[in-house]
């Protein structure tokens, strides 16, 4: 990655920052946790490195290995620490001249809504003439210049490097997503987070975390970070109140169901005049009352806007200015994104919803505003949490008038097996269509839909690829709709 600052230190200087004495004056160019990406001049960090991994790291030119368990390998300088995650964070922070301490950093965690809240806050700050950068599912960079990245929350070395690049380019506000995987794996180590936001906790990633309690514990790590000054928490979610009781942090509580009780800082939001074209929100806080006219729709987006408004206020933005800035955001890529071509008779909406709660929230909203029939085209990813598949099949049947099950990212699984698991949750699976080709499934829905109908294409959102386990094929739901219309 191109980093404008010439960041380098010596092994001995970095070692001293974590209390290790070293006479190694080799220049350090970078620090990584993935041995496959280390290069000449890097430090590689691993809890328990194997002899084979150390040999590979040595061959690739590492100048030192940071680890807890030191293997019997000669010719490598080991920096031994019993607190690998903390030590790694300190080393990276020192190497890149403390980038996160020079910017206002907001981190968002939760099952659903992370991308939307981060995008809303970055967009609002840009609207207010602040230099904002986003790091998350959509990618990395200033809005309008976002580049794709592999992970929602990048590996810790890559994250510090990207923060340094943002700082050197003049950014003063970072809106980032903190995934449960990233938190569990220590990818935020050494990053100074100012504001932490919790959206919700629903069924997802239990193939990784095993239990919902483990999943919540991973999310909780964000709010236990020492640098966090204020926690903005969705009190409508039961896990939100549990989280608030566990952490010793100043709170800003947010609710749509009722005015949050207890915390001194709070927001209460009500929804008015919702149509397919937008809605009006009234947000009352402990210190002000504001309105937001937004083209976004749905209770979940009302929550996202309320949390974003609180996060902006915590970051020093006047409540009225924050409301005005949030109202300026017209859409979020791949999130309830309306596809408007003159050739379309029906409404077509693309959404990233790939969890049971997210899919239900979108379908429920569209069911409330539809004038005709509601069509759903969706699938489930392979090699991921299988327990959610029948749940999503049940939700699809409950809300959609027409259901078409199709490919998502099947990866190493067979599409037919995934489809059967989705159908197992439906009471009348015979009423669901199964069309393997995603483009053909979308084409079928668009051609069959009538004026006034809504076609929801769910699961992939902004993604520009399809993963069949062997290759990543270039694919976009938006481009699929466009090519279908061109062929008619």
C-alpha positions as CSV (number, residue, x, y, z in Angstrom):
1,X,0.0,0.0,0.0
2,X,1.2,3.5,-0.8
3,X,1.8,5.4,2.5
4,X,2.9,9.0,2.0
5,X,4.9,9.1,5.3
6,X,8.2,7.3,5.4
7,X,7.5,5.3,8.5
8,X,10.4,3.2,9.9
9,X,12.1,2.5,13.1
10,X,14.6,0.0,14.4
11,X,13.9,-3.2,16.1
12,X,15.6,-2.0,19.3
13,X,13.6,1.2,19.4
14,X,10.3,-0.6,19.0
15,X,11.3,-3.3,21.5
16,X,12.0,-0.6,24.0
17,X,8.4,0.7,23.7
18,X,7.2,-2.6,25.2
19,X,10.0,-3.0,27.7
20,X,12.2,-5.4,25.8
21,X,16.0,-4.8,25.6
22,X,17.4,-5.5,22.1
23,X,20.6,-4.5,20.3
24,X,19.0,-5.2,16.9
25,X,19.3,-2.0,14.8
26,X,17.7,-3.4,11.7
27,X,15.2,-1.0,10.1
28,X,11.5,-2.0,10.5
29,X,9.3,-1.2,7.5
30,X,6.1,-2.9,8.6
31,X,4.4,-5.2,11.1
32,X,2.1,-8.0,10.1
33,X,0.2,-11.0,11.6
34,X,0.0,-13.0,8.4
35,X,3.3,-14.7,7.6
36,X,2.3,-15.0,3.9
37,X,2.4,-11.2,3.4
38,X,5.6,-10.3,5.3
39,X,8.4,-8.8,3.3
40,X,12.0,-7.6,3.7
41,X,12.3,-5.4,6.8
42,X,9.0,-6.5,8.4
43,X,8.3,-7.8,11.9
44,X,6.0,-10.8,12.0
45,X,3.7,-11.3,15.0
46,X,2.3,-14.7,16.0
47,X,1.2,-16.2,19.3
48,X,2.8,-19.6,18.8
49,X,4.9,-19.6,15.6
50,X,6.0,-23.0,14.3
51,X,9.5,-23.8,13.1
52,X,8.2,-24.0,9.5
53,X,6.6,-20.6,9.7
54,X,9.7,-19.1,11.2
55,X,11.7,-20.5,8.4
56,X,9.4,-19.0,5.9
57,X,9.4,-15.6,7.7
58,X,13.2,-15.6,7.8
59,X,13.3,-16.5,4.1
60,X,11.0,-13.6,3.3
61,X,13.3,-11.1,5.1
62,X,11.7,-10.5,8.5
63,X,13.9,-8.6,10.9
64,X,12.3,-10.0,14.1
65,X,9.4,-12.1,15.3
66,X,7.1,-11.0,18.1
67,X,5.6,-14.0,19.9
68,X,4.6,-15.5,23.2
69,X,6.0,-19.0,22.7
70,X,9.5,-19.0,21.3
71,X,10.4,-22.0,19.1
72,X,13.8,-23.6,18.9
73,X,14.9,-21.7,15.7
74,X,18.3,-20.1,15.2
75,X,19.1,-17.0,13.2
76,X,15.9,-15.1,14.0
77,X,15.6,-12.3,16.6
78,X,12.6,-13.1,18.8
79,X,10.8,-10.5,20.9
80,X,9.0,-12.5,23.6
81,X,5.9,-11.1,25.3
82,X,3.2,-12.6,27.4
83,X,0.7,-10.0,26.1
84,X,0.9,-10.3,22.4
85,X,-2.2,-8.3,21.4
86,X,-1.3,-5.3,23.6
87,X,2.3,-5.4,22.6
88,X,1.5,-5.6,18.9
89,X,-0.8,-2.6,19.3
90,X,1.9,-0.5,21.0
91,X,4.5,-1.4,18.3
92,X,2.2,-0.4,15.5
93,X,1.1,2.8,17.1
94,X,4.8,3.7,17.6
95,X,5.9,2.7,14.1
96,X,3.2,4.8,12.4
97,X,3.6,7.8,14.7
98,X,0.3,7.3,16.6
99,X,-2.1,8.0,13.7
100,X,-5.3,7.4,15.7
101,X,-4.5,9.9,18.3
102,X,-4.5,12.7,15.7
103,X,-8.1,12.0,14.5
104,X,-11.6,11.6,15.9
105,X,-12.3,7.9,15.5
106,X,-15.8,6.4,15.7
107,X,-16.2,2.6,15.6
108,X,-19.5,0.8,15.1
109,X,-20.3,-2.8,16.0
110,X,-23.4,-4.9,15.9
111,X,-24.9,-7.6,13.6
112,X,-26.8,-5.3,11.3
113,X,-26.4,-1.6,10.5
114,X,-22.7,-1.2,10.9
115,X,-22.1,-0.1,7.3
116,X,-25.1,2.2,7.3
117,X,-24.2,4.0,10.5
118,X,-20.5,4.4,9.5
119,X,-21.5,5.6,6.0
120,X,-24.1,8.1,7.5
121,X,-21.6,9.5,9.9
122,X,-18.8,9.8,7.3
123,X,-21.3,11.4,4.8
124,X,-22.6,13.9,7.4
125,X,-19.1,14.9,8.4
126,X,-18.2,15.5,4.7
127,X,-21.4,17.5,4.3
128,X,-20.1,19.7,7.2
129,X,-16.8,20.2,5.5
130,X,-14.9,17.8,7.7
131,X,-12.3,15.5,6.1
132,X,-13.8,12.1,6.7
133,X,-12.6,8.6,5.8
134,X,-14.5,5.3,6.0
135,X,-13.1,1.8,6.8
136,X,-15.6,-1.1,6.5
137,X,-17.5,-3.5,4.3
138,X,-17.8,-1.0,1.5
139,X,-14.0,-0.5,1.5
140,X,-11.5,2.2,2.6
141,X,-11.1,5.8,1.8
142,X,-12.8,9.2,1.6
143,X,-16.4,9.0,0.3
144,X,-16.3,9.0,-3.5
145,X,-12.8,7.4,-3.4
146,X,-13.6,4.2,-1.5
147,X,-11.4,1.3,-2.5
148,X,-12.5,-2.3,-1.9
149,X,-10.7,-4.2,0.9
150,X,-10.8,-7.9,1.9
151,X,-12.0,-7.6,5.5
152,X,-14.7,-5.4,7.1
153,X,-12.1,-4.7,9.8
154,X,-8.6,-5.1,8.3
155,X,-5.8,-7.0,10.1
156,X,-4.2,-4.9,12.7
157,X,-1.0,-4.0,10.8
158,X,-3.0,-3.1,7.7
159,X,-5.5,-1.1,9.8
160,X,-2.7,1.1,11.4
161,X,-1.2,1.6,8.0
162,X,-4.5,2.8,6.6
163,X,-5.0,5.1,9.6
164,X,-1.6,6.6,9.0
165,X,-2.4,7.1,5.3
166,X,-5.7,8.8,6.2
167,X,-4.0,11.1,8.7
168,X,-1.3,12.0,6.2
169,X,-3.9,12.9,3.7
170,X,-5.6,15.3,6.1
171,X,-8.4,13.2,7.5
172,X,-9.7,14.4,10.9
173,X,-12.6,11.9,11.2
174,X,-12.7,8.2,10.8
175,X,-15.9,6.1,10.7
176,X,-15.0,2.5,10.9
177,X,-16.8,-0.8,11.4
178,X,-15.6,-3.2,14.1
179,X,-16.6,-6.7,13.2
180,X,-16.9,-9.5,15.8
181,X,-14.2,-11.4,14.0
182,X,-12.0,-8.3,14.1
183,X,-12.6,-7.7,17.7
184,X,-12.1,-11.3,18.7
185,X,-8.8,-11.5,16.8
186,X,-7.4,-8.2,18.2
187,X,-7.4,-6.3,15.0
188,X,-8.1,-3.0,16.8
189,X,-5.2,-3.3,19.2
190,X,-3.4,0.0,19.7
191,X,-6.1,2.0,17.9
192,X,-7.5,5.0,20.0
193,X,-11.3,4.8,19.6
194,X,-13.1,7.9,20.8
195,X,-16.8,6.9,20.3
196,X,-18.1,3.3,20.2
197,X,-21.6,2.5,18.8
198,X,-23.6,-0.7,19.3
199,X,-26.5,-1.3,16.8
200,X,-27.9,-4.7,17.7
201,X,-27.2,-8.4,18.2
202,X,-29.1,-11.0,16.2
203,X,-28.4,-14.5,14.9
204,X,-25.2,-14.5,12.8
205,X,-21.6,-15.9,12.8
206,X,-22.5,-18.7,15.2
207,X,-20.4,-21.0,13.1
208,X,-17.5,-18.9,14.4
209,X,-18.5,-17.8,17.9
210,X,-20.5,-21.0,18.7
211,X,-22.9,-19.3,21.2
212,X,-24.7,-16.0,21.3
213,X,-23.0,-15.2,24.6
214,X,-19.6,-15.6,22.9
215,X,-20.8,-13.4,20.1
216,X,-21.8,-10.7,22.5
217,X,-18.5,-11.0,24.4
218,X,-16.6,-10.3,21.2
219,X,-18.7,-7.2,20.6
220,X,-18.1,-6.1,24.2
221,X,-14.4,-5.9,23.6
222,X,-14.9,-2.6,21.7
223,X,-16.5,-0.9,24.7
224,X,-13.8,-2.1,27.1
225,X,-11.1,-0.3,25.2
226,X,-9.5,2.3,27.5
227,X,-9.6,5.1,24.9
228,X,-13.4,4.9,24.4
229,X,-15.0,8.1,25.9
230,X,-18.7,7.5,25.2
231,X,-20.7,4.4,24.3
232,X,-23.7,5.0,22.0
233,X,-26.0,2.0,22.6
234,X,-29.3,0.9,21.1
235,X,-31.5,0.3,24.1
236,X,-34.3,-1.3,22.1
237,X,-32.0,-4.4,21.6
238,X,-31.9,-6.6,24.8
239,X,-28.2,-7.0,24.3
240,X,-27.8,-3.3,24.4
241,X,-29.0,-3.0,28.0
242,X,-26.9,-6.0,29.0
243,X,-23.8,-4.4,27.4
244,X,-24.5,-1.1,29.1
245,X,-24.6,-2.8,32.5
246,X,-21.3,-4.5,31.9
247,X,-19.2,-1.6,30.9
248,X,-17.9,1.2,33.0
249,X,-18.3,4.0,30.4
250,X,-20.4,7.1,29.9
251,X,-23.5,6.2,27.9
252,X,-25.7,7.8,25.3
253,X,-28.8,5.5,25.1
254,X,-31.0,5.4,22.1
255,X,-34.5,4.0,21.7
256,X,-37.5,3.9,19.3
257,X,-39.7,1.8,21.7
258,X,-39.5,4.3,24.6
259,X,-37.4,7.0,26.2
260,X,-34.4,5.2,27.6
261,X,-34.4,5.3,31.4
262,X,-31.2,5.7,33.5
263,X,-28.5,7.2,31.4
264,X,-28.2,11.0,31.5
265,X,-27.7,11.3,27.8
266,X,-30.4,9.7,25.6
267,X,-32.3,9.9,22.3
268,X,-35.9,8.9,21.5
269,X,-37.0,8.6,17.9
270,X,-40.5,8.5,16.3
271,X,-41.2,7.8,12.6
272,X,-43.8,9.8,10.6
273,X,-45.1,9.8,7.0
274,X,-43.3,6.8,5.7
275,X,-43.7,6.0,2.0
276,X,-41.5,4.2,-0.5
277,X,-39.9,7.7,-1.2
278,X,-38.8,8.3,2.4
279,X,-39.9,9.2,5.9
280,X,-39.7,12.0,8.5
281,X,-38.1,11.3,11.9
282,X,-38.4,13.3,15.1
283,X,-35.5,12.8,17.4
284,X,-35.8,14.1,21.0
285,X,-32.7,14.0,23.1
286,X,-31.9,15.1,26.7
287,X,-30.9,18.5,25.3
288,X,-32.8,19.1,22.0
289,X,-35.5,18.1,19.6
290,X,-34.8,17.8,15.8
291,X,-36.5,16.5,12.7
292,X,-34.8,14.6,9.8
293,X,-36.5,14.3,6.4
294,X,-34.8,11.3,4.7
295,X,-35.2,9.3,1.6
296,X,-34.2,6.2,3.6
297,X,-37.1,4.1,4.9
298,X,-37.7,1.4,7.5
299,X,-37.6,1.1,11.3
300,X,-34.0,-0.2,11.0
301,X,-32.9,2.9,9.2
302,X,-34.7,5.1,11.8
303,X,-32.5,3.3,14.4
304,X,-29.4,3.8,12.2
305,X,-30.1,7.5,11.8
306,X,-30.9,7.9,15.5
307,X,-27.6,6.2,16.5
308,X,-25.7,8.2,13.9
309,X,-27.2,11.5,15.2
310,X,-26.1,10.6,18.8
311,X,-22.6,9.6,17.6
312,X,-22.2,12.9,15.8
313,X,-23.4,14.9,18.8
314,X,-20.9,13.0,21.0
315,X,-18.3,14.0,18.4
316,X,-19.0,17.7,19.0
317,X,-21.6,18.4,16.2
318,X,-24.5,20.6,17.1
319,X,-27.8,18.6,17.1
320,X,-29.5,20.7,14.5
321,X,-26.4,20.6,12.2
322,X,-26.2,16.8,12.7
323,X,-29.8,16.4,11.7
324,X,-29.4,18.6,8.6
325,X,-26.3,16.7,7.5
326,X,-27.9,13.3,8.0
327,X,-30.9,14.4,6.0
328,X,-28.6,15.1,3.0
329,X,-27.6,11.5,2.6
330,X,-29.7,10.1,-0.3
331,X,-28.7,6.5,-0.2
332,X,-26.2,3.9,1.0
333,X,-24.6,1.6,-1.6
334,X,-26.3,-1.7,-1.6
335,X,-28.6,-0.9,1.4
336,X,-32.2,-0.5,0.3
337,X,-30.9,0.9,-2.9
338,X,-33.6,1.8,-5.4
339,X,-32.6,0.9,-9.0
340,X,-34.4,3.3,-11.3
341,X,-34.4,2.7,-15.0
342,X,-37.1,4.1,-17.2
343,X,-37.7,0.6,-18.7
344,X,-38.8,-0.8,-15.4
345,X,-42.5,-1.3,-14.7
346,X,-41.9,-2.3,-11.1
347,X,-39.8,-1.0,-8.2
348,X,-36.5,-2.8,-7.9
349,X,-34.5,-2.6,-4.6
350,X,-31.1,-4.1,-3.9
351,X,-30.2,-4.8,-0.3
352,X,-27.3,-6.5,1.5
353,X,-29.5,-8.2,4.1
354,X,-28.1,-11.7,4.6
355,X,-29.1,-12.3,8.2
356,X,-32.6,-13.3,9.4
357,X,-33.2,-10.1,11.3
358,X,-32.0,-7.9,8.4
359,X,-34.1,-9.7,5.9
360,X,-37.2,-9.5,8.1
361,X,-36.6,-5.8,8.7
362,X,-36.4,-5.0,5.0
363,X,-39.4,-7.3,4.0
364,X,-41.5,-5.9,6.8
365,X,-40.8,-2.3,5.7
366,X,-41.6,-3.1,2.0
367,X,-44.7,-5.0,2.9
368,X,-46.0,-1.8,4.7
369,X,-45.4,0.5,1.7
370,X,-46.1,-1.8,-1.3
371,X,-49.0,-1.1,-3.6
372,X,-48.9,-4.4,-5.5
373,X,-47.1,-7.7,-4.9
374,X,-43.7,-8.1,-3.1
375,X,-41.2,-10.3,-4.9
376,X,-38.0,-11.6,-3.2
377,X,-34.9,-13.0,-4.9
378,X,-32.3,-14.3,-2.4
379,X,-30.0,-17.1,-1.3
380,X,-27.6,-17.9,1.5
381,X,-23.8,-18.1,1.4
382,X,-22.0,-21.4,1.5
383,X,-19.5,-22.3,4.3
384,X,-21.2,-20.0,6.7
385,X,-23.7,-20.3,9.5
386,X,-26.2,-23.0,8.3
387,X,-28.7,-22.6,11.2
388,X,-29.9,-19.3,9.7
389,X,-31.0,-20.8,6.4
390,X,-34.4,-22.3,7.4
391,X,-35.0,-19.2,9.5
392,X,-34.6,-17.0,6.4
393,X,-36.8,-19.4,4.4
394,X,-39.6,-19.0,7.0
395,X,-39.2,-15.2,7.0
396,X,-39.2,-15.1,3.2
397,X,-42.5,-17.1,3.0
398,X,-44.1,-15.0,5.7
399,X,-43.6,-11.6,4.1
400,X,-43.1,-12.0,0.3
401,X,-45.8,-12.8,-2.1
402,X,-43.4,-14.5,-4.5
403,X,-40.1,-16.1,-3.4
404,X,-37.3,-17.1,-5.7
405,X,-34.3,-18.8,-4.1
406,X,-31.1,-18.4,-6.0
407,X,-27.3,-18.5,-5.7
408,X,-25.5,-16.2,-3.3
409,X,-21.8,-17.1,-2.7
410,X,-22.1,-20.9,-2.6
411,X,-18.3,-21.3,-2.1
412,X,-17.5,-25.0,-1.6
413,X,-21.1,-26.1,-1.0
414,X,-23.6,-27.2,-3.7
415,X,-26.3,-24.7,-4.4
416,X,-29.0,-27.4,-4.3
417,X,-28.0,-28.3,-0.8
418,X,-28.2,-24.7,0.4
419,X,-31.6,-24.2,-1.3
420,X,-33.0,-27.3,0.4
421,X,-31.9,-26.0,3.8
422,X,-33.6,-22.7,3.1
423,X,-36.8,-24.4,1.9
424,X,-36.9,-26.6,5.0
425,X,-38.0,-23.5,6.9
426,X,-41.0,-22.9,4.7
427,X,-44.4,-24.4,5.4
428,X,-45.3,-24.6,1.7
429,X,-41.9,-24.9,-0.1
430,X,-43.8,-25.8,-3.4
431,X,-44.8,-22.1,-3.6
432,X,-41.1,-21.0,-3.8
433,X,-39.3,-21.0,-7.1
434,X,-35.7,-22.2,-7.2
435,X,-33.5,-20.8,-10.1
436,X,-29.8,-21.4,-9.7
437,X,-28.5,-18.6,-12.0
438,X,-28.8,-15.4,-10.0
439,X,-29.2,-13.3,-13.2
440,X,-31.9,-15.6,-14.5
441,X,-33.7,-15.5,-11.2
442,X,-33.6,-11.7,-11.2
443,X,-34.8,-11.7,-14.9
444,X,-37.7,-13.9,-14.1
445,X,-38.9,-11.7,-11.2
446,X,-38.5,-8.4,-13.2
447,X,-40.4,-9.8,-16.2
448,X,-43.2,-11.3,-14.2
449,X,-43.7,-8.3,-11.9
450,X,-46.4,-5.8,-12.7
451,X,-46.7,-2.1,-12.3
452,X,-46.9,-1.3,-8.6
453,X,-45.0,-4.4,-7.6
454,X,-41.7,-4.4,-5.6
455,X,-38.8,-6.7,-6.4
456,X,-36.3,-7.1,-3.6
457,X,-32.9,-8.6,-4.6
458,X,-31.3,-9.5,-1.3
459,X,-28.0,-10.8,0.1
460,X,-25.2,-9.3,-2.1
461,X,-25.9,-5.6,-2.0
462,X,-22.8,-3.7,-3.1
463,X,-20.7,-6.8,-3.8
464,X,-19.1,-7.1,-7.3
465,X,-18.2,-10.7,-7.3
466,X,-19.7,-14.2,-6.9
467,X,-17.7,-16.9,-5.1
468,X,-18.2,-20.5,-6.3
469,X,-15.4,-21.9,-4.2
470,X,-12.9,-22.1,-7.0
471,X,-12.8,-18.6,-8.5
472,X,-14.3,-15.1,-7.8
473,X,-16.5,-14.3,-10.8
474,X,-17.2,-10.7,-11.6
475,X,-20.9,-10.1,-10.8
476,X,-23.1,-7.2,-9.7
477,X,-26.9,-7.2,-9.0
478,X,-27.1,-3.7,-10.3
479,X,-25.4,-4.6,-13.6
480,X,-27.5,-7.8,-13.8
481,X,-30.7,-5.7,-13.7
482,X,-29.2,-3.4,-16.4
483,X,-28.2,-6.2,-18.7
484,X,-31.7,-7.8,-18.3
485,X,-33.4,-4.6,-19.4
486,X,-31.0,-4.2,-22.3
487,X,-31.8,-7.7,-23.5
488,X,-35.6,-7.1,-23.5
